Amino acid sequence: MSGKQLPDEYYQLLGEIQAIDFVLVELTLYLDTHPNDMQALQQFNQAAVQSKQLKQVFESKFGMLQQYGGSFADANWSWGTAPWPWQV
């Protein structure tokens, strides 16, 4: 995909993934100091599910996002063929 114009959906999904993963980082930091906050735990779990779902949608359309077993490989071993995040 590198060098080609990417569809708007690529950027939209990538932005949504980055936003929800930011929420997960913030909730992780909060829960490190407030481990008994049940509402925060619930929000974390909901965000984790949402992150996983967004990544599955992205990968089904645009290829692998994560290496070392974080993503399943497709039949074409697409890891590294899509633009890196800093290239878009």
Buried (B, 14 or more C-beta within 10 A) or exposed (E): BEEEEBEEEBEEBBEBBEEBBEBBEBBEEBBEEEEEBEEBBEBBEEBBEBBEEBBEBBBEEBBBBEEEEEBEEEEEEBBEEBBEEEEE
